[in-house]
């Protein structure tokens, strides 16, 4: 998973990879943008997955014009965000969590947020929780306009700034849905920087309440990050307490809710916790695994698959490719990471073709082997466009093995492959802006479409469901399992 603290390429004898000239910026050229172009060309494994070299250069030139015309931090942050989004890599963006304190306070703490949570359902902005005291805005209301700008126009303006793999706009809409699952919400940051705070501290909002025949207009107070955080549901993955929920329902179906798999720094023994609950399923009618708010992290789903399978599961083969063997010395001062061995893959990076090296580090036999007492109850996995990394891979294995039924919406991620696995955090020296740089590209052996993974049963909650407090997706999963 890309989130949180968490190649022209290096000289390689006998290979066609070229060595870039590391030069100072030309007169009038931004050192930030010179380094940006050099670093991306040298190390980003997915730079040309969706973007031709000519389009990359044209985009870099447009960025240079914006950089010179608008030197303020806010403008440059947005310009860089839009440029990196054009690469169409879900792991390449200026992270909200890795900026320096002064920049983060200036960019992310402003009083420019809407006081309600919502989801985009297609192009409808549907309220899921009203945070404004004393104001009538019921759940399931559809927001029509904010300060005279239609919701559809806001969505269209924000989408080009949102990170996602390939043409998967479902993932972009999900990231633009502030539901309380992130400490800093993508919509809050992008809308605030593009449209600014309301001049009098009040948003003019037009909406259609559930069942109403006409729109209603109200004024809502703008709130800051501190106020927004009061409604955050994100759990602390660094604690020693469970971050998942388990509920055995009266109908004999267990519901495992997993809002995140980022347990890199967790002190919680999640394997023991999960195994104990899977052990309790003897005699149960089924298991629902709810991944709808889960972007990814560790491969926690492997344990579930290992308990369900009767035979080895073979992961789909994909080439793990990198663009460099050793980072050029001149670039190292601008790159931070948690593992300095990423700076030099050594002989773990072997020749592949004229653009890539094959990474042999962390290679295994690609098998998930049966483990422990086998769980034989039927499983349903609830999916959404949020599933874009480890959860995308898990959903793919569930579907290919038939060990469960995928119910919900098309996943995030991309069948054409993603980038990740190891990261540098790049700090541009002039602006001080940081962006995340994935180092390993995953390329399927068999060409795949530019698309997420389709569920077995496509079910979507609608505005009327939210108004009624009804979870159509969960209900369909229960009915499916009860039918056996």
Phi and psi in degrees as a GROMACS rama.xvg file:
@    title "Ramachandran Plot"
@    xaxis  label "Phi"
@    yaxis  label "Psi"
@TYPE xy
-73.7184  -25.1011  UNK-2
-81.1593  135.385  UNK-3
73.1632  143.433  UNK-4
-46.5795  57.0903  UNK-5
-137.749  -172.954  UNK-9
-66.9839  156.387  UNK-10
-69.2815  124.365  UNK-11
-134.684  113.934  UNK-12
-62.7123  137.898  UNK-13
78.7881  9.08117  UNK-14
-121.11  161.809  UNK-15
-86.6607  -1.52092  UNK-16
-68.2394  130.47  UNK-17
-85.127  156.15  UNK-18
-100.633  120.867  UNK-19
-74.0402  151.907  UNK-20
-83.1815  119.571  UNK-21
-91.8071  101.917  UNK-22
-120.806  162.551  UNK-23
-70.1617  157.313  UNK-24
-61.0827  143.467  UNK-25
-67.9737  158.868  UNK-26
-53.5116  129.931  UNK-27
84.6309  -7.13555  UNK-28
-94.497  139.835  UNK-29
-71.8826  131.245  UNK-30
-64.6049  -35.3174  UNK-31
-56.8809  -47.1204  UNK-32
-76.0698  -30.6988  UNK-33
-62.3359  -45.0256  UNK-34
-67.1097  -40.0703  UNK-35
-56.3393  -51.5268  UNK-36
-62.2617  -42.3299  UNK-37
-64.3077  -45.5101  UNK-38
-66.7494  -43.5869  UNK-39
-65.0695  -44.9896  UNK-40
-64.8637  -32.9882  UNK-41
-81.9114  -34.5387  UNK-42
-127.23  -18.5672  UNK-43
-77.1389  117.355  UNK-44
-74.9466  -20.0054  UNK-45
-108.077  17.7812  UNK-46
-58.9129  -37.4969  UNK-47
-106.274  15.7004  UNK-48
-65.473  -39.2018  UNK-49
-125.48  -8.61389  UNK-50
-124.347  122.635  UNK-51
-73.5234  157.067  UNK-52
-55.2148  -37.8057  UNK-53
-66.2736  -42.4823  UNK-54
-68.199  -34.8352  UNK-55
-62.5148  -45.4201  UNK-56
-65.222  -39.6374  UNK-57
-64.2865  -40.2163  UNK-58
-65.7093  -37.8071  UNK-59
-65.9674  -37.0083  UNK-60
-66.5916  -41.385  UNK-61
-64.9127  -38.0445  UNK-62
-62.9189  -40.1032  UNK-63
-61.4747  -39.0233  UNK-64
-64.3741  -44.7346  UNK-65
-65.4586  -38.5599  UNK-66
-60.961  -42.1825  UNK-67
-75.6739  -35.4609  UNK-68
-76.446  -28.9091  UNK-69
-134.175  87.2637  UNK-70
-80.445  -4.63342  UNK-71
-64.803  150.504  UNK-72
-56.5856  -44.3456  UNK-73
-60.3918  -44.6999  UNK-74
-67.2758  -41.1961  UNK-75
-69.9382  -36.7831  UNK-76
-60.2586  -44.858  UNK-77
-69.4755  -37.6111  UNK-78
-63.1378  -43.1246  UNK-79
-67.4836  -39.7718  UNK-80
-59.1126  -46.1457  UNK-81
-65.4887  -39.5509  UNK-82
-64.5964  -47.1852  UNK-83
-65.2921  -33.8635  UNK-84
-62.9458  -27.1394  UNK-85
-68.9701  -18.427  UNK-86
-70.3026  -22.5982  UNK-87
61.0224  49.1003  UNK-88
-121.367  121.459  UNK-89
-68.0685  -8.73321  UNK-90
-110.965  12.7458  UNK-91
-118.87  106.198  UNK-92
-169.008  160.096  UNK-93
-72.9766  105.273  UNK-94
-65.6597  137.495  UNK-95
-69.0311  -19.5654  UNK-96
-100.895  -5.73466  UNK-97
-116.403  8.65508  UNK-98
-78.6016  155.428  UNK-99
-62.8844  153.791  UNK-100
-54.8012  -46.6675  UNK-101
-62.3818  -42.8111  UNK-102
-66.8504  -42.1377  UNK-103
-62.4925  -41.9633  UNK-104
-64.6483  -38.2051  UNK-105
-71.4418  -37.5878  UNK-106
-86.8932  -36.3275  UNK-107
-114.965  -4.65669  UNK-108
-107.359  8.32679  UNK-109
-69.886  156.631  UNK-110
-87.7022  73.2318  UNK-111
-138.446  20.9698  UNK-112
-100.842  149.14  UNK-113
-77.198  142.54  UNK-114
-89.5954  44.8934  UNK-115
-155.53  154.991  UNK-116
-95.4467  153.041  UNK-117
-159.802  165.777  UNK-118
-124.152  146.294  UNK-119
-85.3174  118.763  UNK-120
-110.237  103.147  UNK-121
58.5  -120.551  UNK-122
-106.663  20.4311  UNK-123
-99.6811  131.396  UNK-124
-91.6172  105.044  UNK-125
-109.465  121.952  UNK-126
-68.2238  130.497  UNK-127
-110.775  -18.3105  UNK-128
-164.121  125.406  UNK-129
-92.6882  123.804  UNK-130
-103.693  2.04494  UNK-131
-94.8515  118.531  UNK-132
-68.2541  138.123  UNK-133
73.6222  11.6038  UNK-134
-119.665  132.045  UNK-135
-82.6279  110.168  UNK-136
-150.113  84.0034  UNK-137
-70.9359  152.059  UNK-138
-58.3304  142.568  UNK-139
90.7124  -6.87436  UNK-140
-64.8997  145.375  UNK-141
-105.26  118.02  UNK-142
-75.4574  124.602  UNK-143
-94.1904  -38.702  UNK-144
-157.129  150.674  UNK-145
-127.247  120.144  UNK-146
51.2116  40.9237  UNK-147
81.9393  -1.20228  UNK-148
-103.916  127.062  UNK-149
-65.669  151.971  UNK-150
-59.6294  -38.3705  UNK-151
-64.7141  -37.3253  UNK-152
-68.2957  -37.7276  UNK-153
-63.1283  -46.2639  UNK-154
-59.3572  -46.9335  UNK-155
-61.8489  -35.844  UNK-156
-73.6154  -33.3554  UNK-157
-82.0379  -32.2719  UNK-158
-51.4416  -41.9136  UNK-159
-66.7562  -8.71402  UNK-160
-98.7802  -1.17011  UNK-161
-99.962  132.278  UNK-162
-70.6397  136.981  UNK-163
-170.757  161.468  UNK-164
-86.1125  120.641  UNK-165
63.0441  -144.872  UNK-166
-90.7848  24.7172  UNK-167
-81.7706  81.7049  UNK-168
-70.5861  -18.7622  UNK-169
-59.0673  -40.4712  UNK-170
-64.2855  -40.1926  UNK-171
-63.9102  -42.0221  UNK-172
-63.4644  -37.6127  UNK-173
-65.2241  -42.5221  UNK-174
-65.5073  -25.7189  UNK-175
-89.1165  11.2999  UNK-176
-105.675  99.97  UNK-177
-78.4812  99.6417  UNK-178
-110.157  -1.83715  UNK-179
97.4849  5.21735  UNK-180
-88.3361  -8.74944  UNK-181
-123.914  146.659  UNK-182
-65.7134  -38.727  UNK-183
-124.94  120.002  UNK-184
-89.3986  135.936  UNK-185
-57.1336  -44.6925  UNK-186
-60.0445  -44.4103  UNK-187
-57.4968  -46.132  UNK-188
-67.6041  -51.2369  UNK-189
-68.8587  -44.6639  UNK-190
-63.1306  -42.2905  UNK-191
-62.9078  -41.2327  UNK-192
-75.3117  -29.7711  UNK-193
-84.1733  -38.533  UNK-194
-105.553  -20.4143  UNK-195
79.5173  174.688  UNK-196
-80.1906  150.042  UNK-197
-62.9373  140.624  UNK-198
-60.8721  -36.6232  UNK-199
-100.908  13.5421  UNK-200
77.1472  11.2684  UNK-201
-132.78  129.918  UNK-202
-86.0035  137.771  UNK-203
-96.5941  112.399  UNK-204
-118.137  130.6  UNK-205
-111.191  131.595  UNK-206
-145.595  163.809  UNK-207
-115.427  114.708  UNK-208
-75.4521  160.678  UNK-209
-58.2321  127.27  UNK-210
79.6777  -1.86719  UNK-211
-80.3165  155.002  UNK-212
-95.9801  -14.978  UNK-213
-142.23  165.543  UNK-214
-78.1825  158.728  UNK-215
-124.956  143.54  UNK-216
-113.952  137.204  UNK-217
-140.814  164.256  UNK-218
-106.853  133.728  UNK-219
-125.8  136.264  UNK-220
-73.601  137.597  UNK-221
-70.3052  144.712  UNK-222
-124.867  162.088  UNK-223
-102.2  -175.736  UNK-224
-62.7286  -40.5205  UNK-225
-60.5594  -41.6099  UNK-226
-67.576  -39.7112  UNK-227
-63.0358  -38.1484  UNK-228
-65.9705  -19.3353  UNK-229
-62.8134  -20.6495  UNK-230
-109.075  9.31702  UNK-231
-70.3479  134.113  UNK-232
-102.607  -2.5152  UNK-233
-62.1237  135.323  UNK-234
-95.2158  153.599  UNK-235
-79.5582  106.859  UNK-236
-73.8339  -6.73012  UNK-237
-93.1343  -4.1199  UNK-238
-83.4769  179.24  UNK-239
-101.103  15.8699  UNK-240
-103.807  151.219  UNK-241
-58.4544  140.168  UNK-242
-109.968  2.08095  UNK-243
-113.428  162.326  UNK-244
-122.463  146.001  UNK-245
-129.224  129.107  UNK-246
-137.04  119.245  UNK-247
-93.5045  110.473  UNK-248
-79.9342  160.874  UNK-249
-59.7091  -24.7968  UNK-250
-81.7493  5.69769  UNK-251
85.309  7.54381  UNK-252
-103.116  129.282  UNK-253
-91.3622  138.906  UNK-254
-115.662  118.344  UNK-255
-105.351  110.24  UNK-256
-100.19  120.068  UNK-257
-124.663  87.3952  UNK-258
-71.8821  -12.3372  UNK-259
-166.45  152.306  UNK-260
-118.059  17.6198  UNK-261
-82.913  81.5948  UNK-262
-112.485  26.8885  UNK-263
-56.7387  -45.2216  UNK-264
-105.35  13.1341  UNK-265
-75.6866  143.157  UNK-266
-94.0762  -1.93862  UNK-267
-80.6522  132.946  UNK-268
-83.0687  79.4112  UNK-269
-68.4421  -30.2118  UNK-270
-63.4694  -46.5391  UNK-271
-63.5533  -43.7114  UNK-272
-57.2054  -46.2443  UNK-273
-71.2153  -41.9398  UNK-274
-61.9691  -39.9568  UNK-275
-61.6411  -38.787  UNK-276
-75.7411  -36.0102  UNK-277
-66.6727  -33.1274  UNK-278
-62.7321  -27.6623  UNK-279
-80.8634  0.108669  UNK-280
-83.2296  -2.62055  UNK-281
-59.3976  123.598  UNK-282
89.4196  -5.58291  UNK-283
-74.4662  162.888  UNK-284
-89.0473  -18.7287  UNK-285
170.461  172.697  UNK-286
-131.669  126.397  UNK-287
-106.778  123.685  UNK-288
-106.995  111.319  UNK-289
-95.8081  107.408  UNK-290
-110.551  14.6959  UNK-291
-64.7736  -25.2249  UNK-292
-103.002  12.5453  UNK-293
-104.477  111.343  UNK-294
-80.4976  -30.0426  UNK-295
147.482  -152.571  UNK-296
135.147  -130.092  UNK-297
-72.2945  165.198  UNK-298
-84.1545  58.0487  UNK-299
-64.3421  -27.365  UNK-300
-67.5898  -17.952  UNK-301
-59.307  -36.3325  UNK-302
-65.492  -39.613  UNK-303
-62.2611  -46.686  UNK-304
-63.1078  -38.9267  UNK-305
-64.4215  -30.3664  UNK-306
-81.5618  -22.5797  UNK-307
-91.3603  -28.1877  UNK-308
-83.6371  148.868  UNK-309
-99.7312  -7.49684  UNK-310
-145.784  165.554  UNK-311
-57.3607  137.747  UNK-312
-100.54  125.828  UNK-313
-97.2408  119.012  UNK-314
-66.917  145.224  UNK-315
-58.3464  138.712  UNK-316
-76.4465  134.359  UNK-317
-144.442  140.406  UNK-318
-74.8144  132.411  UNK-319
-102.748  105.824  UNK-320
-119.057  145.205  UNK-321
-127.792  165.47  UNK-322
-102.719  -3.46068  UNK-323
-148.147  157.457  UNK-324
-97.977  -42.8831  UNK-325
-136.844  133.875  UNK-326
-63.8527  131.827  UNK-327
-54.7478  135.351  UNK-328
-54.0682  -38.9057  UNK-329
-66.8218  -18.6868  UNK-330
-90.8826  -21.3305  UNK-331
-54.7705  -38.2525  UNK-332
-62.1022  -17.6042  UNK-333
-99.5023  2.25488  UNK-334
-116.536  125.3  UNK-335
-114.597  154.773  UNK-336
-165.834  169.172  UNK-337
-90.252  -7.8668  UNK-338
-142.93  103.983  UNK-339
-68.4078  -9.36044  UNK-340
-68.259  -15.4768  UNK-341
-66.1749  -17.9717  UNK-342
-74.1447  -19.7069  UNK-343
-148.761  102.328  UNK-344
-73.6557  -19.4204  UNK-345
58.9024  -139.595  UNK-346
-78.8787  4.45693  UNK-347
-80.3562  -5.15278  UNK-348
-111.67  110.126  UNK-349
-110.07  149.567  UNK-350
-53.9511  136.271  UNK-351
-124.189  -58.3018  UNK-352
-154.993  -164.994  UNK-353
-76.1667  -3.2227  UNK-354
-116.581  -25.1837  UNK-355
-130.424  160.551  UNK-356
-116.465  145.137  UNK-357
-89.1803  127.112  UNK-358
-89.101  120.175  UNK-359
-94.3789  -12.9099  UNK-360
-61.7243  139.6  UNK-361
68.5672  9.84802  UNK-362
-68.7463  141.575  UNK-363
-137.558  -168.312  UNK-364
-80.0012  0.208377  UNK-365
71.4893  20.2932  UNK-366
-109.834  143.759  UNK-367
-109.587  115.262  UNK-368
-95.9247  148.871  UNK-369
-55.0689  144.657  UNK-370
-142.691  132.158  UNK-371
65.7979  -174.068  UNK-372
-59.7012  129.543  UNK-373
-70.7531  134.599  UNK-374
-88.5006  123.441  UNK-375
-112.78  4.78589  UNK-376
-74.7033  152.077  UNK-377
-68.3591  148.648  UNK-378
-123.859  139.414  UNK-379
-118.83  135.917  UNK-380
-115.769  122.599  UNK-381
-89.0093  124.099  UNK-382
-116.45  159.861  UNK-383
-155.069  172.243  UNK-384
-64.3488  -10.7656  UNK-385
-68.001  -23.7738  UNK-386
-75.9933  100.474  UNK-387
-135.333  1.0181  UNK-388
-135.003  -109.04  UNK-389
-62.0506  -33.7712  UNK-390
-72.3291  -30.5164  UNK-391
-63.2621  -45.5356  UNK-392
-63.827  -40.3384  UNK-393
-62.6839  -46.9586  UNK-394
-60.0333  -38.8829  UNK-395
-62.5899  -41.2828  UNK-396
-70.4695  -37.6791  UNK-397
-59.1901  -43.707  UNK-398
-70.4431  -43.3143  UNK-399
-71.0349  -29.839  UNK-400
-89.4336  -17.6913  UNK-401
73.2279  17.2771  UNK-402
-78.0862  -5.88768  UNK-403
-164.322  173.535  UNK-404
-112.443  125.902  UNK-405
-84.2351  125.224  UNK-406
-129.937  129.731  UNK-407
138.305  -129.824  UNK-408
-113.85  167.71  UNK-409
-58.7778  137.892  UNK-410
-71.6443  167.633  UNK-411
-79.3145  -154.462  UNK-412
68.3916  -161.699  UNK-413
-160.684  134.126  UNK-414
-66.599  -19.24  UNK-415
-75.107  -11.5081  UNK-416
118.216  158.064  UNK-417
-130.72  177.425  UNK-418
-122.985  143.552  UNK-419
167.687  -141.303  UNK-420
79.8473  -44.7782  UNK-421
-147.315  150.888  UNK-422
-141.068  148.954  UNK-423
-109.227  148.625  UNK-424
-107.638  109.228  UNK-425
-90.6504  128.184  UNK-426
-110.624  112.639  UNK-427
-74.6265  129.458  UNK-428
-71.1787  -32.7284  UNK-429
-81.7772  -52.2026  UNK-430
-81.0487  -26.2325  UNK-431
79.9714  2.59985  UNK-432
-72.286  138.428  UNK-433
-101.667  146.383  UNK-434
-138.996  150.954  UNK-435
-84.2943  135.55  UNK-436
-123.388  107.524  UNK-437
-72.1285  148.329  UNK-438
-112.826  -18.4917  UNK-439
-117.727  127.884  UNK-440
-101.858  136.383  UNK-441
-108.908  119.278  UNK-442
-123.7  114.051  UNK-443
-58.8384  144.481  UNK-444
-66.3687  -34.4002  UNK-445
-102.566  126.084  UNK-446
-53.5087  138.639  UNK-447
-125.419  160.149  UNK-448
-74.7135  159.777  UNK-449
-80.4987  85.515  UNK-450
-165.066  157.709  UNK-451
-77.8118  -172.835  UNK-452
-95.6143  128.482  UNK-453
-81.0417  137.266  UNK-454
-71.6732  163.482  UNK-455
-70.9595  -37.5439  UNK-456
-125.62  112.351  UNK-457
-85.9449  117.315  UNK-458
-138.748  134.196  UNK-459
-131.866  132.912  UNK-460
-69.5011  141.95  UNK-461
-115.497  173.611  UNK-462
-57.0163  -41.0538  UNK-463
-63.4409  -32.9904  UNK-464
-65.0105  -43.8489  UNK-465
-63.2119  -40.0796  UNK-466
-62.2997  -36.8993  UNK-467
-88.4473  -4.98475  UNK-468
68.8554  30.4933  UNK-469
-107.605  128.689  UNK-470
-101.791  93.5648  UNK-471
-61.438  -37.556  UNK-472
-67.5607  -46.6462  UNK-473
-62.4214  -40.734  UNK-474
-63.0806  -42.3331  UNK-475
-64.9521  -37.0084  UNK-476
-64.0868  -43.5071  UNK-477
-62.3176  -43.885  UNK-478
-63.2843  -39.6013  UNK-479
-62.5592  -45.2091  UNK-480
-69.7228  -37.9258  UNK-481
-65.798  -27.884  UNK-482
-75.9327  -11.151  UNK-483
